[in-house]
Amino acid sequence: MTILLDTNALLWFLFDDRRLGRGAHSIITRSAALALSDASRWEISVKISVGKFAPIPDLLSVLRELDLRRIGIEDKYLTRLETLPLLHRDPCDRMLVAQALSDDLTVLTPDPMFAKYGVRVADAHE
């Protein structure tokens, strides 16, 4: 089973944030199949550029060390995105939903809206 990291789950892991539950932390450190959407990487870059976050030193090195499979923004995901009901307004999260549904991924997220789309979810708070 491949785990797609939600942006918040990834950031909580990187910053050792207490909101990331022990089980979720264990999933990240022990999973042999972790994935990161380019939508999440883009979201982090945008938040840094507008001053919401400080630059994250060695971010690319840390991501490589986690051995994350990068998932790009491909046509099949964009086509799936176009057909999603508007249950969630966040464009990055909607892309994660489209990717998870298209590739049968489990999303590690604190956001309960993912499950409303029929996505398999691992709760990042647990």
Phi, psi and omega per residue, in radians:
M1 nan 2.247 3.103
T2 -1.639 2.351 3.134
I3 -1.812 2.110 3.054
L4 -1.636 2.105 -3.117
L5 -1.408 2.200 2.956
D6 -1.185 2.670 -3.121
T7 -0.977 -0.803 -3.133
N8 -1.088 -0.766 -3.139
A9 -1.050 -0.740 3.118
L10 -1.103 -0.838 -3.115
L11 -1.116 -0.706 3.108
W12 -1.074 -0.678 3.106
F13 -1.140 -0.840 -3.093
L14 -1.087 -0.626 -3.100
F15 -1.710 0.160 -3.140
D16 0.907 0.790 -3.103
D17 -1.356 2.360 -3.084
R18 -1.188 -0.249 3.111
R19 -1.202 -0.405 3.085
L20 -1.337 2.057 -3.110
G21 -1.179 2.845 -3.137
R22 -1.076 -0.748 3.132
G23 -1.104 -0.718 3.118
A24 -1.142 -0.719 3.098
H25 -1.053 -0.741 3.119
S26 -1.115 -0.683 3.098
I27 -1.012 -0.787 -3.099
I28 -1.171 -0.746 -3.060
T29 -1.380 -0.388 -3.052
R30 -1.937 -0.211 -3.081
S31 -1.252 2.405 3.103
A32 -1.520 -0.168 -3.066
A33 -2.393 1.508 3.084
L34 -1.871 2.534 3.119
A35 -2.322 2.657 3.080
L36 -2.332 2.245 3.100
S37 -1.357 2.510 3.012
D38 -1.087 -0.379 3.064
A39 -1.125 -0.673 3.105
S40 -1.212 -0.727 3.110
R41 -1.088 -0.698 3.096
W42 -1.131 -0.775 -3.140
E43 -1.036 -0.746 3.104
I44 -1.084 -0.778 3.136
S45 -1.075 -0.727 3.119
V46 -1.104 -0.790 -3.114
K47 -1.136 -0.600 3.056
I48 -1.183 -0.767 -3.071
S49 -1.153 -0.490 3.128
V50 -1.659 0.057 3.058
G51 1.511 0.144 3.103
K52 -1.244 -0.570 3.073
F53 -2.208 2.632 2.951
A54 -1.349 2.706 3.054
P55 -0.936 2.506 -3.120
I56 -1.729 1.894 -3.104
P57 -1.011 2.373 3.055
D58 1.000 0.526 -3.109
L59 -0.958 -0.831 -3.105
L60 -1.111 -0.652 3.095
S61 -1.138 -0.734 3.134
V62 -1.115 -0.740 3.119
L63 -1.099 -0.689 3.096
R64 -1.124 -0.695 3.134
E65 -1.111 -0.576 3.103
L66 -1.281 -0.174 3.123
D67 0.996 0.792 3.135
L68 -1.353 2.361 2.990
R69 -1.403 2.154 3.135
R70 -1.456 2.326 3.105
I71 -1.959 2.037 -3.090
G72 -1.383 3.137 3.091
I73 -1.690 1.599 -3.072
E74 -1.765 2.852 -3.125
D75 -0.993 -0.677 -3.114
K76 -1.093 -0.590 3.113
Y77 -1.303 -0.679 3.118
L78 -1.130 -0.685 3.094
T79 -1.120 -0.741 3.111
R80 -1.136 -0.708 3.117
L81 -1.015 -0.693 -3.119
E82 -1.095 -0.418 -3.078
T83 -1.753 -0.039 -3.124
L84 -1.249 2.425 3.004
P85 -1.167 2.693 -3.075
L86 -1.495 1.202 3.096
L87 -1.532 -0.458 -3.085
H88 -2.245 2.371 -3.088
R89 -1.657 -0.256 -3.103
D90 -1.292 2.047 -3.070
P91 -1.115 -0.597 3.121
C92 -1.195 -0.758 3.120
D93 -1.142 -0.642 3.097
R94 -1.105 -0.636 3.078
M95 -1.153 -0.720 3.099
L96 -1.063 -0.698 3.094
V97 -1.065 -0.835 -3.132
A98 -1.053 -0.726 3.140
Q99 -1.186 -0.745 -3.132
A100 -1.124 -0.751 3.132
L101 -1.178 -0.704 -3.119
S102 -1.182 -0.660 -3.035
D103 -1.893 0.160 3.113
D104 0.970 0.929 -3.124
L105 -1.783 2.718 2.983
T106 -1.733 2.300 -3.120
V107 -1.749 2.206 3.021
L108 -1.545 1.894 -3.014
T109 -2.656 2.672 2.997
P110 -1.562 -0.065 -2.994
D111 -1.562 2.002 -3.128
P112 -1.223 -0.220 -3.116
M113 -1.165 -0.489 -3.122
F114 -1.013 -0.742 -3.105
A115 -1.114 -0.489 3.138
K116 -1.155 -0.331 3.076
Y117 -1.550 -0.077 -3.084
G118 1.558 0.228 3.118
V119 -1.386 2.436 2.992
R120 -1.234 2.310 -3.055
V121 -2.211 2.431 2.895
A122 -1.923 2.192 -3.054
D123 -1.300 2.113 -3.116
A124 -1.239 -0.261 3.120
H125 -1.436 -0.322 -3.060
E126 -1.589 nan nan
